[in-house]
């Protein structure tokens, strides 16, 4: 019997890409969504639908989900991963960066949830994995709006978990610390960027995105009546 469909946003790089590879290796068909469709197609994973999607576009996500479900059946797991880290001194940061962070990290999360969670409720099964950050649990310098967006992910996940738990739908939050991804590509504040890089060097570097992917797959593969509500993962030397 074929395995159920897994949908991943932000699947073109980093943890999204690594998670796509992990679930594909486990035999799942995939719906991969991101702005850089060529990066997803280059992964050349079997039984995979790749769609160029900006998570700010609710209709585009819904269309991609409908297309993939018509081929592989309903989404059984959504990895709500797409996000951006516009870090910077809040007193100097352009408000446009606030807007982008809010639109992608907050509205984008809700846009991806919308076409899948009601079907999971009706089928009485499914798993939602929302990407947060250790910055959704603690506040860091120059992370003001980013932290706010990730605190939102925690709040919405707790509320949605309570709403869906009676229907045997699981809601998991993954909260990484410093991981080797392209997150620094989005930082325009040179002082913030230097501080982040210096701290990364101080702790011996980040950890591989594949480790986070393995954790997500492990949590998903637990029996449906077993919920790992939250996973926090950092390099061992990242003490805060």
C-alpha positions in Angstrom: 0.0 0.0 0.0 1.4 3.4 -0.9 2.3 5.8 1.9 0.4 9.1 2.4 1.2 12.5 0.9 3.5 14.9 2.7 3.4 18.6 1.9 6.3 20.9 2.6 6.6 24.7 2.3 9.9 26.3 1.9 11.2 23.1 0.3 13.9 24.5 -1.9 16.7 24.7 0.7 17.8 24.2 4.2 15.5 22.2 6.6 12.7 22.0 4.0 14.9 20.4 1.4 16.4 18.0 4.0 13.0 17.0 5.2 11.8 16.4 1.6 14.8 14.0 1.1 14.1 12.2 4.4 10.4 11.6 3.7 11.1 10.6 0.1 13.6 8.1 1.3 11.0 6.7 3.7 8.7 6.1 0.7 6.3 9.1 0.8 4.9 11.0 -2.2 5.6 14.7 -1.8 4.1 18.1 -2.5 7.0 20.6 -2.5 6.3 24.3 -2.5 8.7 27.2 -2.6 9.5 30.3 -4.8 12.5 28.6 -6.4 10.8 25.7 -8.3 14.0 24.8 -10.2 15.8 24.0 -6.9 13.0 21.6 -5.9 12.9 20.0 -9.4 16.7 19.5 -9.3 16.3 17.2 -6.2 14.7 14.7 -8.7 12.7 12.9 -6.0 10.2 10.3 -7.1 6.5 10.8 -6.8 6.9 14.5 -6.2 4.8 17.5 -7.2 6.8 20.7 -7.3 5.0 24.0 -7.4 6.3 27.6 -7.4 4.4 29.0 -4.5 4.9 32.1 -2.4 3.3 31.4 1.0 1.8 34.9 1.0 -0.5 33.7 -1.9 -3.2 31.7 -0.2 -4.8 30.7 -3.4 -1.6 29.4 -4.9 -1.1 27.1 -1.9 -4.7 25.8 -2.1 -4.3 25.1 -5.8 -1.0 23.2 -5.3 -2.6 21.1 -2.5 -5.6 20.3 -4.7 -3.3 19.3 -7.6 -1.1 17.0 -5.4 -4.1 15.5 -3.6 -5.7 14.6 -6.9 -2.7 12.5 -7.7 -1.7 11.0 -4.3 -4.6 11.4 -2.0 -5.1 13.7 1.0 -2.2 15.5 2.7 -1.4 13.5 5.9 1.4 15.7 7.1 2.1 19.4 6.5 5.5 20.7 7.3 4.8 24.4 7.6 8.4 25.4 7.1 8.6 28.5 4.9 10.0 31.5 6.7 12.4 34.4 6.6 14.8 35.9 9.2 15.0 39.7 8.7 17.1 40.4 11.8 18.2 43.9 12.6 18.4 46.7 15.1 14.7 47.5 15.7 15.5 51.3 15.9 17.1 51.3 12.5 15.3 48.4 10.7 13.1 49.5 7.7 9.4 48.8 8.5 9.3 47.1 5.1 11.3 44.3 6.7 8.8 44.0 9.5 6.0 43.7 6.9 7.9 40.9 5.0 8.5 39.0 8.3 4.9 39.3 9.4 3.5 38.4 5.9 5.7 35.3 5.5 6.3 34.0 9.1 2.7 34.7 10.4 0.3 35.0 7.5 2.2 32.4 5.5 1.8 29.9 8.3 -1.9 30.4 8.3 -2.2 30.3 4.5 -0.6 26.9 4.5 -2.7 25.6 7.3 -6.0 26.6 5.7 -6.3 24.0 2.9 -5.3 21.0 5.0 -6.3 21.1 8.6 -10.1 20.9 8.1 -9.7 17.8 5.9 -7.5 16.3 8.6 -10.2 17.0 11.2 -12.9 15.4 9.0 -10.7 12.3 8.4 -9.8 12.2 12.1 -6.1 11.9 11.4 -3.1 13.8 10.3 0.0 15.7 11.5 0.9 19.4 11.3 4.6 20.4 12.0 5.0 24.1 12.4 8.5 25.6 12.1 9.3 27.9 14.9 12.7 28.7 16.4 14.5 28.9 19.7 13.7 32.6 19.1 10.1 31.6 19.6 10.9 30.7 23.2 13.5 33.4 24.1 14.1 36.9 23.0 17.4 37.8 21.4 19.0 41.1 20.5 18.2 42.4 17.0 15.5 39.7 16.7 12.5 41.8 17.7 10.0 41.2 14.9 11.4 37.8 14.1 11.0 36.7 17.7 7.4 38.1 17.6 6.6 36.0 14.5 8.0 32.8 16.1 6.2 33.5 19.4 3.1 33.6 17.2 3.8 30.2 15.8 4.0 28.8 19.3 0.7 30.4 20.3 -1.2 29.4 17.2 0.2 25.8 17.5 -1.0 25.5 21.1 -4.4 26.7 20.2 -4.7 24.6 17.1 -3.5 21.5 19.1 -6.3 21.9 21.5 -8.8 22.3 18.7 -7.6 19.3 16.8 -6.6 16.9 19.5 -10.1 15.5 20.0 -10.0 14.5 16.3 -6.6 12.7 16.6 -4.8 15.3 14.6 -1.3 16.1 15.9 0.3 19.5 16.0 4.1 19.5 16.5 6.4 22.5 16.9 10.0 22.3 15.9 12.3 24.9 17.4 15.9 24.9 16.1 18.8 27.0 17.2 21.7 27.6 14.9 21.5 25.3 11.9 23.6 25.4 8.8 21.1 26.9 6.3 20.7 30.0 4.2 19.1 31.9 7.0 21.8 34.5 7.1 21.1 35.4 3.4 18.2 37.4 4.6 20.0 39.6 7.1 20.8 43.1 5.8 22.0 44.8 9.0 25.8 44.4 8.9 26.3 44.7 12.7 23.6 42.0 13.4 25.1 39.8 10.7 28.6 40.1 12.2 27.3 39.3 15.7 25.4 36.2 14.5 28.4 34.9 12.5 30.8 35.6 15.5 28.5 33.7 17.8 28.2 30.8 15.3 32.0 30.6 15.2 32.2 30.8 19.0 30.0 27.7 19.4 31.8 25.7 16.8 29.3 26.2 14.0 25.7 25.1 13.4 24.4 21.6 13.0 23.2 20.0 9.7 19.7 20.5 8.5 19.5 16.7 8.0 19.5 16.2 11.8 16.3 18.4 12.1 14.7 16.4 9.2 15.4 13.1 11.0 13.7 14.5 14.1 10.6 15.5 12.1 10.4 12.1 10.4 10.8 10.4 13.8 8.0 12.4 15.4 5.7 11.7 12.4 6.4 8.0 12.5 5.2 7.6 16.1 1.8 6.0 16.4 -1.0 8.5 15.8 -1.9 8.4 19.5 1.6 9.6 20.4 2.3 13.3 20.1 5.7 14.9 20.5 4.4 18.4 21.1 7.6 20.3 20.7 11.2 19.6 19.8 14.0 22.1 20.6 17.4 21.3 19.0 20.6 23.3 19.1 24.3 22.7 18.8 25.5 21.3 22.1 27.6 24.4 22.7 24.7 26.8 22.1 23.9 27.4 25.7 21.1 30.0 25.1 
